[in-house]
Amino acid sequence: MRSKILVIQFRENQSLLTQEKASLEREAGVYADIEYVNALEDTVDWSQPESFMLQYQGLIIAGTAEYY
């Protein structure tokens, strides 16, 4: 069974978001299944983040440099 990795992206620029996904799929996608969440969307329930992390073996936080 392949590991699952959650990527939490903090990006508004759709072009960079797409490029970042492609890079992660190319480098890590051969080893694990990757799922993405955009932290800036209202659909994410942050009240209990540990509850949705239980199904993943890894976490990548991406796109935060957009706010420096």
Stockholm file with secondary structure:
# STOCKHOLM 1.0

chainA/1-68         MRSKILVIQFRENQSLLTQEKASLEREAGVYADIEYVNALEDTVDWSQPESFMLQYQGLIIAGTAEYY
#=GR chainA/1-68 SS CCEEEEEEECCCCHHHHHHHHHHHHHHHTTTEEEEEEETTSTTCCTTCHHHHHTTCSEEEEECGGGGC
#=GC SS_cons        CCEEEEEEECCCCHHHHHHHHHHHHHHHTTTEEEEEEETTSTTCCTTCHHHHHTTCSEEEEECGGGGC
//
